[in-house]
Amino acid sequence: MARHAPARNGWVVWLTFVIGLLLSVSPLPQFMEIFRPLWLALLLAFWALALPHKIGMVTAWMLGLAEDVLYGTLLGQNALILTLITFLVLSLQQRLRMFPMWQQCLVILVIFGLAQLVQLWLSALTGNRQPTLALVLPALVSALLWPWVSYGLRGLRLRLKIN
């Protein structure tokens, strides 16, 4: 029977999620609002890749419910979106880890783009239609931020020996 190292510094992961929640509701000028990255999705994707045994779909659902409460959206809407993103990241985890960074960015763009399409569909069902261009931009901005988020959190994980 293999022994696992004791969990270390798991609070840092949750601290990054709290920071992600704060970034997702922080005020931005109106013209920049459509460029807002999907902070919580980025953090969730990274930690699901790095710690698949700890961060999964239950974590995504809980964070999504927290985001629903913060945004004041239909309860469960963001929970569904983040759970979908986490499911896709975990499904592609073995491949995604092997890809060079530019391919990871493309996969993240596709995953987040699909999530944004589901978001548009849910918005249409609830009667809150959004312009389609504003829908694609957060996924694109998030994919462009992926290398910095990934390298930064990887460095933090190695420095603090988070497992």
N, C-alpha and C positions, 0 to 999 in steps of 0.2 A: 504494500500500500504506500503510495507516494505521499510524502508530507508536504504541505503547502507552507510557504513562509507566512508568518503572521501578518495580518493586514496592517499597513502603515500609512499614516497621513491621509486616510480617506476623507477627512474633513476638507482637504484642499479641493477635492473634486466637487464637493457640495458648495464650497465657497465660489468656485468658478461658475457654477450654475446660478447662484444668487447674483453674481456680477452680470451674467448673461441676461437674467430677468430684468435687472436694472437697466442694462444697455438697451433692451428691447422696448422699454417704455420711456426712456429718457427723451426729453423734448429736442426736436430738431426743427430748423426752419422749414416752412411748408414746401419749398421747392426741392429740399433734400429728402423729404419723407419717402419718396418712391425709391430712393437708393439705400434705404436702411437694410443692412445685412440681417440675415436670419441668425442672430447671435446664439440663441439657445439651440437651434438645430446644428450649428457649427460645433458647439461645445459637446453636444450630445453625440454627434457623429465621431468626434475625436475620442471621447472617453469610451464609447462603445467599441471602437477599434482597439484601443489600448487595453481596456479592462473588460472584455466581453463576459467574463465570469461574474462581474459585479454590476455593470451598467447594462441594462437591457430594456425590454419593452415596458415593464412595470415602472421603472424610473422615468421613461419617456412619458407614460400616461400621467404620472403624478406631476411632472414638470409642465405638461400641456394643460392640465387642470389649473395649475397656478397661473399660467399665462392667460388662460381664459378669464380667470377672475381679475387679473391685472388689466387686460384689454377691455373687459366688459363685453366679450363676445358670447355667442351661444355656448353654453357649458358643454364641453366635450369636443368642440371643433378643433382647437389647437392640440388637444390631447390625441385626437385621431391622426392629425397631420404628423406630430412628432413620433407617434408610435409607428406610423408608416415609414418614416425616414429611418428610424432605428431598425425596423425589420429589414429594410432594403440594405442598410449598411452591414448588419450582422449576416445577412444572406451572402453578401459579396466580400465578407471580411478577409478570407484567405487570399483572394485575388487582389483585393484593394491594397493589402499590405505589401504585395510584391511589385505593384505598379510604380513606375517613376512618378515624381510629383505632378508633372503635367497631365498624365493620364488620370491620376487621382482627382485633379481639378475637373477634368471632363466628366468623370463618373459622379462627382459631387454635384456638378451642374445639372446632370440628367436627373439624379435623385431629387434634388431640391426643386427642379423644374416640374417634375411629376407631382411633388407635394403641393406646389403652387397651383397646378391645374386642379387638383382635388380641392384646394382652398377656393378657387374660382367657382367650381361646381357647387360647393357648399354655400358660398355667398349667393349664387344664383337661386338656389333652393330656398334660401331665407329671404330673398328679395333685395339683397344688397349687392347689386352688380358693381364690378370694378373695371376700369379700363384695362385692356389686356397688356399694354406696354408696361404699365405699373406692376403688373403681375410677374413679368419676366425679369425685370431689373434686380429685385432682391436676390434671386437665385444666381444671377450672373455676378453680382457684387460679392456674394458669399463664396462662390467658386474662386473668384480672384483673391479673396482673403485667405482661402484654405492653406496655402503654404506658410503664411505667417502665423496663423493660429496653430497649425500642426507643429511647426518647428518650435514655437514658443512654449506650447504645452508639453511637448516631448522633452525639452530642456528642463522644464519645471519638474516633470515626472522623474527624470533621471537624478536631478539634484536632490529632491526630497525623498527619493526611493519609494514612490507611490506604487502600491501593488494591490 
